[in-house]
Amino acid sequence: MELEINLEKNKTILCLSKDKKIIDQIEWEEKNNLSRTLLKMIDEMLKKHKLDQKEVSLSVKSAFPSGFTSNRIAQSIAKAFNWGNRQIK
């Protein structure tokens, strides 16, 4: 399964998919609080679908240049999440 963080101008979309088919998504308005909300939303999505972290890979799609804070926060969370998966397996 894949979990994608999609960063757009004023909103963030967390999309769960399998074999490129969308299963579920959560969308919320971005109010400069991504560092406080993103992990909570990822956890909610995993719990909702009864998934364990090691069953999912996380990626980021962003409409912003790589220097933007939101993009760097999302990239850092994705890297840590995927690194943790390699350590668990």
C-alpha positions as CSV (number, residue, x, y, z in Angstrom):
1,M,0.0,0.0,0.0
2,E,1.1,3.6,-0.6
3,L,0.3,6.7,1.4
4,E,0.9,9.9,-0.5
5,I,1.2,13.4,1.1
6,N,-0.1,15.9,-1.5
7,L,0.8,19.5,-0.7
8,E,-1.2,22.1,-2.5
9,K,-1.6,25.9,-2.1
10,N,-3.9,26.0,1.0
11,K,-4.6,22.4,1.7
12,T,-3.0,19.0,2.3
13,I,-4.3,15.7,1.0
14,L,-3.3,12.4,2.5
15,C,-4.2,9.6,0.0
16,L,-4.1,5.9,0.5
17,S,-3.8,3.7,-2.6
18,K,-3.1,0.1,-3.6
19,D,-1.9,-0.7,-7.1
20,K,-2.5,2.9,-8.1
21,K,-6.2,2.7,-7.1
22,I,-7.3,5.2,-4.5
23,I,-8.8,3.6,-1.4
24,D,-9.3,6.6,0.8
25,Q,-8.2,10.2,1.3
26,I,-8.2,12.9,4.0
27,E,-8.1,16.5,3.1
28,W,-7.6,19.5,5.4
29,E,-6.9,23.2,5.2
30,E,-3.3,24.0,5.8
31,K,-2.9,26.7,8.4
32,N,0.9,26.6,8.9
33,N,0.5,23.7,11.3
34,L,1.6,20.8,9.2
35,S,4.2,19.7,11.7
36,R,1.4,19.3,14.3
37,T,-1.2,17.7,12.1
38,L,0.5,15.4,9.6
39,L,1.5,12.6,11.9
40,K,-1.9,12.6,13.6
41,M,-3.6,12.3,10.1
42,I,-1.3,9.5,9.1
43,D,-2.0,7.7,12.3
44,E,-5.8,8.1,11.8
45,M,-5.6,6.8,8.3
46,L,-3.6,3.7,9.4
47,K,-6.0,3.0,12.3
48,K,-9.1,3.5,10.1
49,H,-7.9,0.8,7.7
50,K,-6.4,-1.4,10.3
51,L,-2.9,-1.1,8.8
52,D,0.4,-1.5,10.4
53,Q,3.2,1.0,9.5
54,K,5.3,-1.7,7.9
55,E,2.5,-2.4,5.4
56,V,2.7,1.1,3.9
57,S,5.2,3.3,2.1
58,L,5.0,7.0,2.3
59,S,5.7,9.5,-0.5
60,V,5.3,13.3,-1.0
61,K,3.9,15.2,-4.0
62,S,4.3,19.0,-3.7
63,A,3.3,22.0,-5.8
64,F,6.0,24.0,-3.9
65,P,9.7,24.2,-4.5
66,S,11.8,22.0,-2.2
67,G,12.9,24.9,0.0
68,F,9.4,25.6,1.4
69,T,8.9,24.6,5.0
70,S,5.8,22.5,4.4
71,N,7.6,20.5,1.8
72,R,10.6,20.0,4.0
73,I,8.4,18.9,6.9
74,A,6.5,16.4,4.7
75,Q,9.8,15.0,3.2
76,S,11.3,14.6,6.6
77,I,8.3,12.7,7.9
78,A,8.2,10.5,4.8
79,K,11.9,9.7,5.0
80,A,11.7,8.8,8.7
81,F,8.6,6.7,8.2
82,N,10.1,4.7,5.3
83,W,13.5,4.4,7.2
84,G,11.6,3.0,10.2
85,N,9.8,0.5,8.0
86,R,13.2,-0.9,6.8
87,Q,14.3,-1.2,10.5
88,I,11.0,-3.0,11.4
89,K,11.1,-5.6,8.6
